[in-house]
């Protein structure tokens, strides 16, 4: 469903009224699902990152490029460093979620 939402978002202003309604519905369903199954809003940005990594079977090495280096990824994942706004945007693109989860 996330891939379909992304395709609709990519259409931008070219969405038909039906597609706008579908996008709204799908977004709502995804948010409800994540809230019920992951409790993402009740956690810290690091906790959300760890939960998403576990839920999607993502290894730390897969995030090196997102953070720009192995060291930075390691420090964020271990909690020694916070997540910057730029990193939050990169993580949001990687996991296909809102950047607000990491801020």
C-alpha positions in Angstrom: 0.0 0.0 0.0 2.9 2.3 0.7 4.2 1.9 -2.8 0.7 2.8 -4.2 0.6 5.9 -2.0 4.0 6.9 -3.2 2.9 6.6 -6.8 -0.1 8.8 -6.2 2.0 11.4 -4.3 4.5 11.5 -7.3 1.6 12.5 -9.6 1.4 15.8 -7.6 -1.2 18.2 -9.1 -2.2 15.7 -11.8 -4.3 13.7 -9.4 -8.0 13.2 -10.3 -10.6 13.9 -7.7 -11.0 10.1 -7.2 -7.3 9.6 -6.8 -7.2 12.4 -4.2 -9.9 10.6 -2.2 -8.1 7.3 -2.6 -4.8 8.8 -1.4 -6.5 10.3 1.6 -8.2 7.0 2.5 -5.0 5.0 2.0 -3.0 7.5 4.1 -5.6 7.2 6.9 -5.5 3.4 6.8 -1.7 3.3 6.9 -1.7 5.7 9.9 -4.3 3.6 11.7 -2.4 0.4 11.0 0.9 1.9 12.3 -0.8 3.3 15.4 -2.4 0.0 16.2 0.6 -2.2 15.5 3.7 -0.2 16.2 2.7 2.6 18.7 5.2 4.8 16.9 3.8 8.1 18.3 4.5 6.9 21.9 8.2 6.6 21.4 11.4 8.6 21.0 12.8 9.3 17.5 15.5 6.7 18.2 12.9 4.2 19.5 10.9 4.7 16.3 14.0 4.1 14.2 14.7 0.9 16.1 11.1 -0.3 15.8 11.1 0.4 12.0 14.4 -1.4 11.6 13.1 -4.4 13.4 9.7 -4.4 11.7 11.2 -4.2 8.2 14.3 -6.3 8.9 16.7 -3.4 8.2 20.3 -3.8 9.3 22.5 -0.9 10.5 24.7 -1.3 7.4 21.7 -0.5 5.2 21.4 2.9 6.9 25.1 4.0 6.4 24.2 5.8 3.2 21.1 7.4 4.8 23.3 8.9 7.5 26.3 9.6 5.3 28.7 7.3 7.2 29.1 4.2 9.2 30.1 6.1 12.3 27.2 8.5 12.3 24.7 5.6 11.7 26.3 3.7 14.6 26.1 6.7 17.0 22.5 7.4 16.2 21.4 3.8 16.5 23.3 3.4 19.8 21.7 6.6 21.2 25.0 8.5 21.4 23.8 11.1 18.9 20.4 12.5 18.1 18.7 12.6 14.7 19.1 15.8 12.8 16.3 17.3 10.6 18.2 16.4 7.4 18.7 12.8 8.7 15.0 12.7 9.7 14.1 13.6 6.1 16.4 10.9 4.7 15.1 8.3 7.1 11.5 9.2 6.2 12.3 8.7 2.5 14.1 5.4 3.2 11.2 4.0 5.4 8.4 5.8 3.4 7.0 7.5 6.6 6.6 11.1 7.8 9.8 12.9 8.8 7.9 14.1 11.9 8.4 10.6 13.5 12.1 11.3 13.8 12.0 14.8 15.1 
